[in-house]
Amino acid sequence: MRKYEIVDGRVKALRDFSDVKKGEVGGYVKGEHNLSHEGDCWVYEGAKVSEYADVYGDAKVYGYAKVSGDIVVSGYAVVSRNEQINRKTST
């Protein structure tokens, strides 16, 4: 079951889960490949997940955190404040 849609590059909750309420607008993602519909993972307002980064499980990205490159944020991981996590993909 889908838990969010992307509106103007930001996630918008389609149902209640964890501390997120239906209709709440979260942070920015490049596409659905960045945030799983499974578990309680979420990208909160102000945060950004891009490129090939993947957030799933019960992971949270918030504060003005930026996650990009070939990164996986999973389990109960929390990326917050102004943290920037990036790992360039090999070419």
C-alpha positions, 0 to 999 in steps of 0.5 A: 500500500502506497504511503506517499505521493510526490508533489512538486518534488516533495513527499506528501503522506497518503495515510497516517503512520509513525508520527506522520499524519495523512496530508503532511508534506515532507522533504524533497526526493528525486523519485520514488526510488529514494523512499520506500513505501514499506515501514515507517521511514520518512523524509521530513520537511527541510530534508533532501534525498537525491541521486541513488540514495535509498531510505527504507525500514524505519529510517528518518531523514530530517532537519536540513539533512541531505543524503545523496550518491549511492547511500542506503539509510535503513533500519532505525537510522536517523540523519538529522540537522545539517548532516550531509551524507554523500558517496559518489557512485563509480563510473 
